[in-house]
Amino acid sequence: MRQIALPLFNPKVFLFSDIIVHPGISKTIGLLESALTEVSHSNPVPKTFLLHGPSGSGKTMLLRASYEYFKHLSQSTYRKGLFVSIADQMSDEPTLEMLARFGQGELSAVNLVCVDDVDKISGLESNHLWSLWNRLLVIGAHLLCSSSVGPEALFTANPHLRSRMLAGLSLELTPPDDHTRVLILDKMASKRGIKLSQDVINYLLSRKSRNLKKLEELLDILDEISLQERRRVTLRLIKELESELLL
């Protein structure tokens, strides 16, 4: 049986140019680009943003693209952005606990914190978020979050956090249609240097998953094995991996 040697730490870098714009996210991208430009120059914009929508609507990709966009804009102003991934336990990015313990000097240069999957925060993590949030407000920094649910369904056991989230700018995302999924899958593959035939694209979407995050994971596996074995990604390879329970 094959063994797949995937990297333990592989933070994804997404840019707005990597994103296939469709009606479910088009207005949000425009608002984010405008708001982040203002944030990078410390102009008055909402302090809290929440991207929310069902799985596969592009929340994480938009959050990471926003983070990269802010880093690019703030290069000349010495402003700093930070990214926290709640659901990714293998990430080498900072945790909420680490950020809550930052000294005032460390935090003073921060102007944007992105937190992915805030709906998965529980227990002590919510206390860390509350502490960090209060300190960000003092220094005038901004918080950009993602969630699978809207602000009214977040932190129901913590009215302070919930009211803060409700007071921010809420941006709802909706998943792409099937035609756009084809374009997105093809672009994700091209970014990895993979050429997918139409029959492979159709098979992945009809037989494996229509969820973009799951499709991204499948592409990572296919990319790794195709490099290891110096084979093109074909239906034959996919079915071999399925027979070995690797895909």
C-alpha positions, 0 to 999 in steps of 0.5 A: 500500500502507498504511503502519502508523505504530506507536509505537516505544516502547509499554510495556504497562500491565497490572493484575490486574483486566485478567486473565481468571482461569482454572485455569492461572493462578488459584493463581499470581495469588493467590500473587503478590498475597500475596507482593508485599504482603509485599515492599512492606513488607519482610517475609520472603518468598522473594527469587526468583520464577519464572513459567514456561510455554509461549508464550501462557500469560500470563507477560508479562502477569502479570509486568507486572501484578505490577510495577504492583501493587507500584508501587501498594502501595509508593507510601507507602513510597518503595520502587521497582520496576524492569522489564527486558524481555530480548526487547524490543530496542526497549524504553526500559526499563532493561537488565541492563547498566544496572542492574548499573552502578547506584551503591549509592545508586541501587540502595538504594531498589530493592525489586523487579526484574522480568525478562521472558524470562530464558531468552533471556539469554546471554553477557555478559547472564548476567554482568550478571544475576549481578552485579545478583542479588548486589547485590539480595541484599545490600540485601534486594531481590527478583527476579521473572522469567519464562521459557518453561522451568522453572528446571531448564532455565535457565542450564545453562552457569552453575551459580551462576545455575542454583542460584539460580533453582532455590532460588527460588519456581517458579510454573508457568502453563498456557495457557487453554482455547478458551472463555477465549481468547475472553474474553481476546481480547474483553477485550484489544480492549475495553481498546483501545476496539475492539468485536469481533463474534463472527465476528471473534473466531472468525476471529482465533482459527481463522485467525490465531493462538491464541497470546495474545501474537500476538493482542495484536500483531494487535489493535495493528495493527487498532487503529492502522488502524481509527483511521487510517481511521475504520473499525470492525474487521470481517471485511472490513477484516481480509481487506483487510489480509491481501490487502495482507500487513499482517496 
